[in-house]
Amino acid sequence: MDFRRVKAILLIVFLLLNAFLASQLWALRTAVSVYAEPESDQLANAKSALLMDHVRVNAPIPVSPGPLAMLRTTPSRVSLQTYAGAVLPGQRPGAPRRVHGHLEVRTAAGTVTELGRGSFSVAFSTARRGPGRIPVRSTHFLADLKRWFSKHGYNFSEYGILSSWSAHGVHEETFVQQYQGYPLFGARLDAVVKGGWLVGFTQTVQSVRAVEPPRSVNAAANALLSLASFLDRARINADNTIVDMRLGYYSGVVADTAWYLAPTWRIASRAGVFYVNAFTGEVGVGAQ
């Protein structure tokens, strides 16, 4: 028997077998690397994880967004008198005066107080026939508010509806400033209606000064999983229901000069509101 010939044949077979196995391994790794769990499965997993903490999801889930950027924002530089002149129609605000540490101006229609740079509070006069009596019909509640703010509100064209709340005859409608269709959750307009009249509102106005390069953001299902993990760590397992979920910009840090807003998922539940950073998955609790 020619052992050298047999050895050569075995070596060739061994090399061919190695080549075949290497090609199969490469194909398998490629298939695994491109596989992504379907978004419907991710969402189902997230809902199951939340149910473990007695949290149900009763809200439309937004589709996965494209890349978004960090925003560098500052408080609006609008002055107290300019703002008061816009929201108190037909009035001539007098000189500001300091009351309890805040500047305010008063007219027959009401009082405007500057709470901080770009943040104001408006209280209308309660006089029965005064210029500050703004009727809001229960049957046309939102339409009446929008009509008045569209004519007399400051920067209202940049605001959209965020949420509603009512109890004991008091109704509050919250609008939020938007940037390229996404809400800036910290720039709110909270209007209060009582007894069929707009009695006042608070408003925060921000200015976007710069935009960072866009980055990919976590999908809604990932944000829900982050919330489930947060509830586990905090040992919060009271019955709760998620009623709204939307993507916008938010930061828990606000400065007098400038700060950054990150793309953030706002998850509103019957018990409170959670903010999930769409880059890092970090969860925080915020105001309704």
Summary of the structure (lengths in Angstrom):
residues: 288
radius of gyration: 28.3
end to end distance: 88.3
largest distance: 119.6
contacts: 821
relative contact order: 0.16
helix: 30%
strand: 38%
